[in-house]
Amino acid sequence: MLTNFFCTRNYMENIYLDNAATTPIRESVIEKMQAALAVYGNPSSTHSFGRTAKTAIESARKVIAKTLNAHPSEIIFTSGGTEADNMILRCAVRDLGVQTIITSKIEHHAVTHTVEELESKQNIQLLFVDLDANGSPILEHLQELLKKDNSKKLVSLMHVNNEIGNILDVDTVGNICKENDAFFHSDTVQSIGHYDWDVQKTPIDFMAAAAHKFHGPKGIGFAYIRKDSGLGCMISGGAQERGLRAGTESLHNIVGLEEAFNCAYQNLEEEKAYVKGLKKYFIEEIQREIPEVKFNGLSGDINKSTYTLVNLLLPVDAQKALMLLFHLDMKGIACSQGSACQSGSGKGSHVLTEILSDQEMQKPSLRLSFSKYNTKKELDATIAILKEFVAS
């Protein structure tokens, strides 16, 4: 039944511009995962079947660690970015004596909902760093919050915002945290696989990543946890993942993550240049075709935002805005109004609410995100459909 469902939908006829939500899987990743499914030994077993599975997992861990300039023991496989964020934040409070968490109001909900729960149930002091007009944290205010009292603090600020694409200066933030004896956690889900990282040069304690953001499978990711940080486990029941995450490892997903991660960094400069070219082209063309269009956050600045996405504010009234996503879907264009994680919630984007006026929030905002599989022809078709919708 499931096979028939997929066979009846010709995805190649559509235009997929929702890569910030999830990316198409590379063919080589699928091949590696299929081969791994035949390796059925439990990685915790000591016989040859188990050792074969365990070797594959540890190989993947070493590949990731080497690229990030981390120690293999610092890479903990999880079900994705949300679990990694939850594990880090909750266990930092429980195990590291964190009494104050400093974050922003435009973090991913994996962070904001978690810290709000920690505030209400664990009596944690929750502080929000001020944002500038474009949605970037004001680092002078971060400094003030870190010096507010003598409580043990953790700063959680994402590297690349998943809705507006703003890039955080993680090196500066890391140094500020280090100077103030605070832990630094960053949700790097939109960053890993798209930017180089060296955790020995960047003073960072914890990171979260998800394979499906860089052409890997869903349901697998990892947490970077700095060695000897003192963080304990969130899921108990076994000694897997250095005792930090119990449960039999998902071998085929881990192998898929490894292949996607490898491909992302082996082809990073070439693919980054291509996708950045697509974004530049899109910005120039849509401004020419729809002069009234605005860009939310820093997403319209090719040098100050991620090369993978733009967030548009279209000159359309509130009533007409209700039909935009439906109209685009009917035309075969996939994108997001806000992040995909909240698109079915019926609520407006918490990110845009922080940086747009009430009047601007009545107009439709679209997040279009690009990958190596997109073309300028697809962008031309998308712009033409948007232009037609705005003018109708």
C-alpha positions as CSV (number, residue, x, y, z in Angstrom):
1,M,0.0,0.0,0.0
2,L,2.8,2.4,1.0
3,T,4.7,1.5,-2.2
4,N,1.7,2.3,-4.3
5,F,1.3,5.7,-2.6
6,F,4.8,6.7,-3.5
7,C,4.5,5.4,-7.0
8,T,1.4,7.4,-7.7
9,R,3.1,10.7,-6.9
10,N,5.6,12.1,-9.4
11,Y,7.6,14.4,-7.2
12,M,9.9,15.3,-10.1
13,E,7.1,17.3,-11.7
14,N,7.0,19.6,-8.7
15,I,9.3,22.3,-7.5
16,Y,10.7,21.6,-4.0
17,L,11.9,24.7,-2.2
18,D,11.5,23.5,1.4
19,N,15.0,22.3,2.1
20,A,15.2,24.0,5.4
21,A,12.4,21.6,6.5
22,T,14.1,18.5,5.1
23,T,16.3,17.7,2.1
24,P,16.1,15.0,-0.6
25,I,18.3,12.0,0.3
26,R,21.4,11.4,-1.9
27,E,21.3,8.2,-3.9
28,S,24.6,7.1,-2.3
29,V,23.0,7.5,1.1
30,I,20.1,5.2,0.2
31,E,22.6,2.6,-1.2
32,K,24.6,2.6,2.0
33,M,21.5,2.3,4.1
34,Q,20.2,-0.6,2.1
35,A,23.4,-2.4,2.5
36,A,23.4,-1.8,6.2
37,L,20.0,-3.3,6.6
38,A,21.6,-6.7,5.9
39,V,23.9,-6.3,8.9
40,Y,21.5,-7.6,11.6
41,G,23.7,-8.2,14.5
42,N,23.1,-6.2,17.7
43,P,26.0,-3.7,18.1
44,S,26.1,-4.6,21.8
45,S,26.7,-8.3,21.2
46,T,30.2,-9.7,21.5
47,H,30.0,-12.2,18.7
48,S,31.1,-11.5,15.1
49,F,27.6,-10.3,13.9
50,G,27.5,-7.7,16.7
51,R,31.1,-6.7,16.2
52,T,30.5,-6.0,12.5
53,A,27.6,-3.6,13.4
54,K,29.6,-2.0,16.2
55,T,32.6,-1.4,13.9
56,A,30.3,0.4,11.4
57,I,28.9,2.7,14.1
58,E,32.3,3.6,15.5
59,S,33.6,4.3,12.0
60,A,30.8,6.8,11.5
61,R,31.5,8.4,14.8
62,K,35.2,8.8,13.9
63,V,34.4,10.3,10.5
64,I,32.2,13.0,12.1
65,A,34.6,13.7,14.9
66,K,37.6,14.1,12.5
67,T,35.7,16.6,10.4
68,L,34.6,18.7,13.4
69,N,38.0,18.3,15.0
70,A,36.4,16.6,18.0
71,H,37.2,13.5,19.9
72,P,35.0,10.4,18.9
73,S,33.7,10.1,22.4
74,E,32.2,13.6,22.1
75,I,29.8,12.5,19.3
76,I,26.6,10.9,20.6
77,F,24.0,9.6,18.1
78,T,20.4,10.7,18.7
79,S,17.1,10.6,16.9
80,G,17.8,14.1,15.6
81,G,18.2,17.7,16.6
82,T,15.2,17.9,18.9
83,E,16.4,15.0,21.1
84,A,19.9,16.4,21.1
85,D,18.7,19.9,22.2
86,N,16.5,18.3,24.9
87,M,19.2,16.1,26.2
88,I,21.7,18.9,26.5
89,L,19.4,21.4,28.1
90,R,17.7,19.1,30.5
91,C,20.9,17.3,31.6
92,A,22.8,20.5,32.0
93,V,20.3,21.6,34.6
94,R,20.3,18.2,36.3
95,D,24.0,17.4,36.1
96,L,26.0,20.6,35.7
97,G,24.3,22.8,38.3
98,V,23.0,25.2,35.7
99,Q,20.6,27.7,37.4
100,T,20.1,30.2,34.7
101,I,19.6,29.7,31.0
102,I,20.0,32.6,28.6
103,T,18.5,32.2,25.2
104,S,16.5,34.2,22.6
105,K,12.8,34.3,21.7
106,I,13.5,33.2,18.1
107,E,15.1,29.9,18.8
108,H,13.7,26.6,17.5
109,H,10.9,25.3,19.6
110,A,13.1,22.3,20.5
111,V,14.9,24.9,22.6
112,T,12.2,27.5,23.6
113,H,9.6,24.9,24.7
114,T,12.3,23.0,26.7
115,V,13.6,26.0,28.5
116,E,10.1,27.2,29.3
117,E,9.4,23.8,30.9
118,L,12.6,23.9,32.8
119,E,11.6,27.3,34.1
120,S,8.2,26.2,35.3
121,K,9.1,22.8,36.6
122,Q,12.7,23.1,37.7
123,N,12.7,26.7,39.0
124,I,15.4,27.7,36.5
125,Q,15.9,31.4,35.9
126,L,15.1,32.0,32.2
127,L,16.5,35.2,30.5
128,F,16.1,36.4,27.0
129,V,18.8,38.3,25.2
130,D,17.5,41.4,23.3
131,L,17.3,41.3,19.5
132,D,18.0,44.0,17.0
133,A,15.5,45.0,14.3
134,N,16.7,42.1,12.1
135,G,16.4,39.5,14.7
136,S,20.1,39.1,15.7
137,P,21.0,38.9,19.4
138,I,22.6,42.0,20.8
139,L,25.8,40.8,22.3
140,E,26.3,43.7,24.6
141,H,23.0,42.7,26.3
142,L,24.2,39.1,26.5
143,Q,27.3,40.4,28.4
144,E,25.0,42.2,30.8
145,L,22.9,39.1,31.4
146,L,25.9,37.0,32.0
147,K,27.1,39.4,34.7
148,K,23.6,39.7,36.3
149,D,24.4,37.4,39.2
150,N,26.7,34.6,40.3
151,S,24.4,31.8,39.3
152,K,25.8,29.0,37.0
153,K,24.7,29.9,33.5
154,L,24.2,28.2,30.1
155,V,23.7,30.2,26.9
156,S,21.7,28.6,24.1
157,L,21.7,30.5,20.8
158,M,21.4,28.9,17.4
159,H,24.1,29.3,14.7
160,V,21.7,29.7,11.7
161,N,18.1,30.7,12.3
162,N,15.9,28.2,10.6
163,E,13.3,30.8,9.5
164,I,15.1,34.0,8.6
165,G,18.6,32.6,8.1
166,N,20.5,35.0,10.3
167,I,24.0,33.8,11.2
168,L,25.3,34.0,14.8
169,D,29.0,34.9,15.4
170,V,29.6,31.7,17.4
171,D,33.2,32.4,17.9
172,T,32.5,35.7,19.6
173,V,29.6,34.3,21.7
174,G,31.7,31.3,22.7
175,N,34.5,33.6,23.9
176,I,32.0,35.8,25.8
177,C,30.6,32.6,27.5
178,K,34.1,31.4,28.3
179,E,35.1,34.8,29.8
180,N,32.1,34.6,32.1
181,D,32.4,30.9,33.0
182,A,29.2,29.9,31.3
183,F,28.4,26.9,29.2
184,F,27.6,27.5,25.5
185,H,25.1,25.4,23.6
186,S,24.1,26.0,20.0
187,D,21.4,24.4,17.9
188,T,23.4,23.8,14.7
189,V,20.8,21.9,12.8
190,Q,20.7,24.4,9.9
191,S,24.5,24.7,10.1
192,I,26.1,21.3,10.2
193,G,26.7,20.0,6.7
194,H,26.6,23.5,5.3
195,Y,29.5,25.3,7.1
196,D,32.9,24.2,8.3
197,W,33.3,23.6,12.0
198,D,36.3,23.3,14.3
199,V,35.3,22.8,17.9
200,Q,38.9,23.2,19.1
201,K,38.9,26.8,17.7
202,T,35.3,27.7,18.6
203,P,34.7,27.7,22.4
204,I,31.5,25.6,22.4
205,D,30.4,23.0,24.8
206,F,27.3,21.5,23.1
207,M,25.8,21.2,19.6
208,A,22.9,19.5,18.0
209,A,22.7,18.2,14.4
210,A,20.2,16.3,12.2
211,A,21.0,14.3,9.1
212,H,17.9,15.1,7.1
213,K,19.0,18.7,6.8
214,F,22.0,17.7,4.7
215,H,20.6,15.1,2.4
216,G,20.6,12.2,4.9
217,P,17.7,10.2,6.5
218,K,15.2,11.5,9.0
219,G,15.2,10.2,12.5
220,I,19.0,10.3,13.1
221,G,21.3,13.1,14.3
222,F,23.9,13.7,16.9
223,A,24.8,15.7,19.9
224,Y,28.3,17.1,20.3
225,I,29.1,17.1,24.0
226,R,32.5,18.4,25.0
227,K,34.7,15.8,26.7
228,D,34.6,15.8,30.5
229,S,31.7,18.3,30.6
230,G,30.0,16.1,33.2
231,L,26.7,15.7,31.3
232,G,24.8,12.5,32.1
233,C,22.2,10.5,30.2
234,M,18.6,11.4,29.5
235,I,17.6,7.9,28.3
236,S,18.5,5.1,30.7
237,G,18.5,1.4,30.2
238,G,21.9,0.4,28.7
239,A,25.5,1.4,28.1
240,Q,25.1,2.4,24.5
241,E,26.6,5.7,23.3
242,R,29.2,5.9,26.1
243,G,26.4,5.5,28.6
244,L,24.8,8.8,27.5
245,R,21.9,7.3,25.4
246,A,20.5,3.9,26.1
247,G,18.9,1.9,23.4
248,T,20.0,-0.4,20.5
249,E,21.6,1.9,17.8
250,S,19.8,2.4,14.5
251,L,22.7,1.1,12.3
252,H,21.2,1.8,8.9
253,N,20.4,5.4,9.9
254,I,23.8,6.0,11.4
255,V,25.5,4.7,8.3
256,G,23.2,7.0,6.2
257,L,24.2,9.9,8.4
258,E,27.8,9.1,7.9
259,E,27.5,9.0,4.1
260,A,25.5,12.2,4.0
261,F,27.9,14.0,6.3
262,N,30.9,12.7,4.3
263,C,29.3,13.9,1.0
264,A,28.4,17.2,2.4
265,Y,31.9,18.1,3.5
266,Q,33.7,16.5,0.5
267,N,31.6,18.6,-1.8
268,L,31.1,21.6,0.5
269,E,32.8,24.4,-1.5
270,E,31.4,23.4,-4.9
271,E,27.8,22.9,-3.6
272,K,27.9,26.0,-1.5
273,A,28.9,28.1,-4.4
274,Y,26.1,26.6,-6.6
275,V,23.4,27.1,-4.0
276,K,24.7,30.6,-3.1
277,G,24.4,31.4,-6.8
278,L,20.8,30.3,-6.8
279,K,20.0,32.5,-3.8
280,K,21.7,35.5,-5.4
281,Y,19.8,34.9,-8.7
282,F,16.5,34.5,-6.8
283,I,17.0,37.8,-4.9
284,E,17.8,39.8,-8.0
285,E,15.0,38.3,-10.1
286,I,12.2,38.6,-7.6
287,Q,13.2,42.2,-6.8
288,R,13.0,42.9,-10.5
289,E,9.6,41.2,-11.0
290,I,8.0,42.2,-7.6
291,P,9.7,45.5,-6.6
292,E,7.5,45.8,-3.4
293,V,8.8,42.5,-2.0
294,K,10.7,42.7,1.3
295,F,13.0,40.2,3.0
296,N,12.6,39.3,6.6
297,G,15.5,39.3,9.0
298,L,18.8,39.3,7.2
299,S,17.7,36.7,4.6
300,G,18.0,39.2,1.7
301,D,21.6,39.9,2.5
302,I,23.8,37.3,0.8
303,N,26.7,38.1,3.1
304,K,25.0,38.2,6.4
305,S,22.6,35.2,6.2
306,T,22.8,31.6,5.3
307,Y,23.1,30.8,1.6
308,T,20.3,28.2,1.8
309,L,17.2,30.2,2.3
310,V,15.2,33.5,1.9
311,N,12.2,34.7,3.9
312,L,9.9,36.9,1.8
313,L,7.2,39.4,2.9
314,L,4.8,39.8,0.0
315,P,2.7,42.8,-0.8
316,V,-0.7,41.0,-0.4
317,D,-3.6,41.8,2.0
318,A,-4.6,39.5,4.9
319,Q,-7.6,38.0,3.2
320,K,-5.7,37.0,0.0
321,A,-2.8,35.8,2.1
322,L,-4.9,32.9,3.4
323,M,-4.8,31.3,0.0
324,L,-1.1,31.7,-0.8
325,L,0.2,28.3,0.4
326,F,-2.8,26.5,-1.1
327,H,-2.2,28.3,-4.4
328,L,1.5,27.4,-4.5
329,D,0.8,23.8,-3.6
330,M,-1.8,23.5,-6.4
331,K,0.9,24.9,-8.7
332,G,3.3,22.2,-7.5
333,I,5.6,24.4,-5.4
334,A,6.6,23.3,-2.0
335,C,7.8,25.9,0.5
336,S,6.9,27.0,4.1
337,Q,5.0,29.8,5.7
338,G,7.1,30.0,8.8
339,S,9.0,26.8,9.8
340,A,7.6,23.4,8.8
341,C,7.6,22.4,12.5
342,Q,4.7,24.8,13.2
343,S,3.0,25.1,9.8
344,G,0.1,22.9,11.0
345,S,-0.3,24.6,14.4
346,G,-2.6,27.5,13.2
347,K,-0.3,30.0,14.9
348,G,1.9,32.6,13.4
349,S,5.6,32.3,13.3
350,H,7.1,33.1,16.7
351,V,10.3,34.3,14.9
352,L,8.5,36.8,12.7
353,T,6.3,38.0,15.6
354,E,9.4,39.2,17.3
355,I,10.7,41.3,14.4
356,L,7.7,42.4,12.3
357,S,5.0,44.9,13.0
358,D,1.3,43.9,13.5
359,Q,0.6,45.3,10.1
360,E,3.4,43.3,8.5
361,M,2.2,40.2,10.2
362,Q,-1.1,40.5,8.3
363,K,0.8,40.0,5.1
364,P,2.1,36.6,4.0
365,S,5.7,35.6,4.6
366,L,7.2,32.7,2.8
367,R,10.4,30.8,3.5
368,L,11.9,29.3,0.3
369,S,15.0,27.2,0.9
370,F,17.4,25.8,-1.7
371,S,19.6,22.8,-2.3
372,K,22.0,21.4,-4.9
373,Y,19.0,19.8,-6.6
374,N,17.3,23.1,-7.5
375,T,17.8,25.0,-10.8
376,K,17.4,28.5,-12.0
377,K,14.5,27.3,-14.2
378,E,12.6,26.3,-11.1
379,L,13.2,29.6,-9.5
380,D,12.0,31.4,-12.7
381,A,8.8,29.4,-12.6
382,T,8.3,30.1,-8.9
383,I,8.8,33.8,-9.3
384,A,6.4,33.9,-12.2
385,I,3.7,32.2,-10.1
386,L,4.3,34.6,-7.2
387,K,4.1,37.6,-9.5
388,E,0.9,36.3,-11.0
389,F,-0.6,35.8,-7.5
390,V,0.4,39.2,-6.2
391,A,-1.0,40.9,-9.3
392,S,-4.3,39.0,-9.4
